[in-house]
């Protein structure tokens, strides 16, 4: 049997990575003694700098904790549907990717971001559950109540994890330890949601995040608030376990015979084969020092879908128009406007591509978004006459928030309740656009490809006088979220 396009793409990426590793290794072998001395001096300087920052944190009484929900989406499904407990579960669509999996499924190698068909191969008894984003968002907000009681300025990394600065809380409660605070927050989350979470604490946000994974699930680990203990925690850590070091960087470091954090600081010669900015970042994370605060990042919101049959140059236009309509409705509901627009697609070889442009003026109008997106698509079709896409999405770079008057106007003109939607072919009433899309994709209205494409182009029917209950509707995006509605 021949290889799939996915497998061919993965092998091509692996060959490219191997070539890159070999190139860097040869460069490291060619370095002179003078290069090694210069690299040693640079490493010593950076280590002194970052160690000084840690000592300053100790003298200031800094302390952080990190909370990570245990297999969040899957755990919510098990809570709401007890018959699933003990069975391997993946949240996502079998034709798309796995959003998360429970611990039973992970024993088979099923993991987040894995292709659905690969997950099924790894675990034939895997139960796929549809993504219920509205439910997960609501539960996440309940969890945030527990965080706010300890740190009103907590930072959510995603729906299922958060970083808390517990410095002030410990100062206000001098008899408490970081371990006590972790235990109290975990108990509060369990009380509010009937869900478990894991926690970690330490001198920096980075060490707290790594520590939160030490005793998962439903556990905690605290790194003492002292520089020697902090550094000793990091020294033996495999480089891949450090936040910020991914698969590619790990492979490059392995090619340089660097496998743990201590080697980053004690083997400066091979490290000097890397760009100086990369070396500085590696030394920083090997000591568990947080990245300096960044300027406020741009915000975005988007929608994307994976399709069973690749879209061509004709069908993609209608498809993109539908996505722009959904994006416009979500932005209007959140009081947002687009300042730029990005067209995103994944080709049949799983290569990911984007094209971006600025809007003529900030807007949340579906027509303006569609016209801009069509301009981007037209340019792509000129470049690629044989265009074929497995995934298509549009993302809006959000402008500054609407004025209060504009938001009030949007609220007054919005419908009081979300309209019910129906399949444009059979008229089946669905709770959301995602459900209409899934209904079409699974072929319940017939197997005709042309028929489905026409239905997608028309979009779901809106039924006047009918509304969907809130728990059936898609939740509006939080600021900065990209909505994946392929459920």
N, C-alpha and C positions, 0 to 999 in steps of 0.2 A: 504494500500500500504506500502511495506517495505521501510526502509530507504536506501538512497543511500550510497555508500562507502564514499563519501565526508562528508555527515552528520554524519556518524558513527565516522569518523576520528575527526571531530570537537568536538563531544561529548566526545570522549576519551581524547582529549587535555584539555577540560574543567574539567573533573574529576581529571586529574593529577594536574591541577592548583589549584583546590579547596583543594586537599590534601596538596599541598605545602603551601598554605595560612594558613591552619589550623595548620600545624606543626610550622610555624613561630609564629603564634599567641600564641600557647601554650608555646613556648620558651620565648616570651616576658612576659607572665603572671608569669613565674617562676623566673624572675630576682629579685635580692635582692636590698635593699636600697643602699648598697655599689656599686652595678652595676649602679644604677641610678646616683649616685654622680659622678662616673667616666665618665659616658656618658655625663653628663652635662658639666664637665670640658673640655672634648674633643670637644663638640659642641661649647662652648664659644671660645676655642682656634681657631677653624677653622673659625668661624664667624669673629673674629678679623683679621685673616690672609686675608680672602677674601675681607672684607670691606677695609682693607689697600690697596689692589690691585685696588679697585674701586677709592679710593681717589687719588692714584697715577695716574690713567687714567684721572681723572678730572684735576689735576694740569698740566698734559702734553698736555691738549687740545685734547684728543683722541675723535674721533667720527666715527661712522660706519653707513652704510645704507644697507638695504637688498631689493632686487627687486625680485618679484615673478610674473611671467606671469599668467594671469587669464585663468585657464583651457586651457593651451597652445595648445595642439594638437587639441582639439575640436574647439578652437577659430580660428585656422588656417583653419580647414575644413569649418567653417561658412564663413570665409572671402573669400575663394576660391570657395565656392558653396553657394551663398546667399539663395538659396531655402531651405537650412537647418535651417536658422535662425528661432528661436521660437519653433523648434521641439526638443524633447529629443534625444541627441546624445551620443553614446559611441564609442570611438576609440579603436578598437581591434577586435578580432574574437569571434563570439558567442560560439564557442567550446573551446575557450581558456580563457583568462582573460581580464578584462577591463584595458586599459592603462590609460585612463582618461575619464571623462564625462563632459558635459557642465552643466550649473547651472539649466537648465530645468530638466535634468535627475537626478540631485542630489536631487531635491525635492521629488523624489520617493525612495531615498535611494541608488541610483546607485553611486558607488564610485570606485576609483582606486583599482586595485588588486582583485576586486570581480570576481568570476567565471562568465563566460558569461551567463550560463543558469540561475544563480541566478539573474543576472541583468535583464534578459528577464522576469522572474517571477515577479520581483518588478515593472517593467514598460513594459507592453505588447506592447506599441507603440514605444519602443526604436528603434532608427535607428543605426545600427552598420556601422561604417566607417573603411575601412582597414587602417592599420598603414602605413603612407607615410614618413618613416624615412628620406629619402633623402631631402624631402621638409622641415621637421622640423629642420634638421641640418642646412640647408641654412638660414632659418629664424632666428635661434638662432645666427648664425654668424653675421647677420645684427644687431640684438639686442646688441651684444657685442660691436659694434661700439659706441653705446651710453655710455656704461660702461667705455670704454677706454678713453673717453673724460674727465672723472672725475677722474678715478683711473686706470692708465696704468697696475697696478698689481692686477686687480680685480680677484676674485676667483669664478669660476663657480661651483655651487653645483650640477647642472645637466643642461640639455639643456634649462630649463625654469626658473632658478633662479640663482642669483649671490649675493655675498657679496662684498661690496666696502668699503675701508678705505678712508674716505673723510676728514681726518685730514689735509693733505697738501692742499687740494682744499679749505677748509675753511680758512686756514691761508693765502692763496694767494688771497682770496676774502673776506676780513674781514666784509663786509656789508651783506654777505649771512648768512642764518641760515640753519641748517640741513633740515628743512622743505622746504626751497627754493630749495635746491639741489635735494630733492626727486621730487618736482614738475617739475623741469627742465628735469630731466632724464626721467620721465614718459612721458612728452610731446615729448621728442626726440624719444623715442621708438615708440610712436604713429605715429610720422611723418615718421619714417623709414619703419614701417611695417604695419600700420593701425590696430595694435593690442593694447589692453589695458594691463596694469600691475598694481600691487599694491606695495607699498613701506612702509618701516618702518626705523626709525633711532634711535640711542641711543648711549650709552657709550660703549657698547660691541657688538660684532657680534651677540651674542645670543639674546640680548634684541631687536636688530634691526630685526632679523628674526621673533620673536614672534610678534613684533609690525606690521610687514608687513601684518599679517593676520587679524589685528584688524578691518580694514575697507574695506575688500574685498567684491566684485570686484571693480576695478578701483578707489581705494582710497589710503590714506596714513595716517600714524600716527607716531608722533615723541615723544619720551620719553625725557624729559629735561635732560641735561647733568650735573646732580647733584646727589650725592649719596642718599640723602633722597628721592628725586623723583623717582630715579631708584629702590630703595628697595620698596617704596610704590607701584610701578607698579607691582612688583612680588608678594608681600604679599598675595593678594586675588586670585591669579591665580590658577585654578585647576591644580593638579599635571600633568595631562595628556596633558595639553596645553604647557608644557615645552619641548622643543626639547631634546631628549635623554631619556625621560620617556615614555615607551610604555605601551601596554595593560597589560602585565604580571606584570611589576613593579607597575603600577597603582592599580591592584587588590591586590597585596601584601601590599601596603601602606594603601589601604582601610581596609584590615583585621586588620591593626594596628591603625585604626581610624584616619589616616592622609589623608586629602583630598585636602589641599591647601599648597602653598609654605611656608607660615608663620609657619604652624604646623611642618614642617621638622626641623625648628630651635627652636621651643618652646616646643616640646614634645620629649626630648632626650631619655626618658626611653624606649618607644616601638621601637625607631629607633636602640637602642643598640642590638636588636635581629638580626640585619643584619650584614654582614661582614664589617669590618672597611673601606675597600676600597669603598664599596657601599655607606656607610654613608658619606664619604668625597665627593663623586661625587654628592650625593643628596643635601648636604649643598651648594656645589658650584653652581649647577644649580638653586637652590632656590634663590640665590642671583644674578643670571644672569651673572656669571663670566665665561669667555671663558676658554675652555680647553687649557692647555699649548701646544705649537706647538709640533707636533709629528715628528719623523724622516721621511724622504721620504718613502712613502709606495710603496710596490711592485705594479707593473702595470700588468694588465691582459686583455685578450680579449677572447671572446668565442662565441659559437653559440649553440642554443638549440631549440628543437621543441616539441610541444605537439602533440600527435597522437590520432586519434579517436578510433583506435583499439590497445590494449596493444601489445607492442613488446615482443617476447619471446626470448629464448636463441639463436635461429637460426637467426631470422630476425634482432636482435639488432646489430649483427656484420656488416652487410652490411649498416645498418643505420648509425652506428658510422663512418664507412669509408667515407660515403658521407659528414658527418659533418666535418670530418678532412680535406677533400678536400676544403670545403668552408672556413674553418678557415685558411688554408694555403694560399689561394688566397688573403684573406683580410690582413693577416700579411705581405705578400709580397708587396701588394699595399701600405701599410703604412711603409714599411722598417723595420719591426719588426721580431724578432725571438723568438722561444719558449725555455725557460730554464726548464720548468716543464709542466706537463699536468695533468689535473683533469678530470675524468669521473664522470658525475653527472646523477642521475636518480631519478624519483619520482615513487614509486610503486602504485599499484592499490588502496591502502588504503591512498594515498596522503602523505606517509612518504617520506622525502627527504634524499638521501644518496649520499656520494661522496667517491671516491678513488683517490689518488694522487701519482705521482712519478716524479722523476727528469728525464729529457732527457739525453741520453748518451752524446750528445753534442748539443749546441744551434743550432736550425735549423728552417726553415720555409718550409721544404720539406713535402709534403702531405704523401708520403710513410712512412717517419720516424714517423710522427705523428700517422698515422694509425697503424703501428706496435706497437707503445707504447700504444695506446688506446686499441688495441686488447689484449695486455698483462694484462691491468687492467680489461677488460671485462672478460677474462678467469678466473682470480682470483675470480671475483664476482660470476660467474656461478658455480664455485666449492663450494662457500659458500652457494649459493641459487640455487639449482637445478630447482626450480619452478619459476625462474625469470620471472617477467612480469612488464613492465614499461609503464606509461602513458606519461612521459616526459623524454627525453634523451638529454644530452648536453655534450660538451667538452670545456674546458677552458684552455688556455695557460697562464702560468706565463711568462711574457715577460722578456727577457734578456735586458742588456744595449743596447741602440740604435746601429744600424749598423754603421760602419764607413762610411765616406762620399764616399769612393771608392765602398763599397758594395752597398750603396744606389744608386749610379750612375749606377752600373751594373744592379741592379734590374729595374731601370727606362728604361735602354736601351733595356732590353730583354722583358719588358712587352709589351702587345699589345697596339697599338695606341688608340684603342677604345674598349669598353667592347663588347665582342661577344654576339650576340643574343642567347637565349636559347629556346629550344623547348621541348614539352612534349615527353617523350620516347615512348609513346603509340600511340598518334594520330598525333603528329607532330605540334601541335598548337604552334605558336611563342609567347613567353612570354618575359616580360621585365626584369625578375630577377629570381633567384633560388627560392625566396620566392613565387613568382607568380606561378611557376611550382608546388611547393609543395601544395599551396592552391588549384590549379586546380585538382591535384590528390586527395587531401583530401576530396574535395566536391563531388567526384565521377562522374565528368563529362565524364570520359572515361569508365564508367561501374562500376558496384558494386562489382566486384570480388576482394576479399581481397588479394588472392594470386597474382593476376595480379598487384595490386597496390604495393605490397611488392617487386615484381621483378622490377617494374619501379623505385622505390626508390633506389633499390640496384644498378641499372645501372646508375642512375643519369640523369640529363637533357642533352639532345643532344646539342652540341655546333655547331652552323651553320657557317661554314667558309664563309667569304665574307659578312656576315650580321652583323650589329651592332645595338645596342639600343641607343636611345637618352638619354642624361645624366639625364633628369628628370624622366626617366622610371627606371633607374638603382638604385640598393641599394647603399646608401652612405657608404664609408669606415668608419670603426669605429674610433672614437677619441681614443686617448691613455687612457687606463683604462676602456673603455666602454665594457660591455657585450652586444653583439648583440642578440636581440630576434627577430628572423625572422619568427615567427609564426604569419604572418599577412594574 
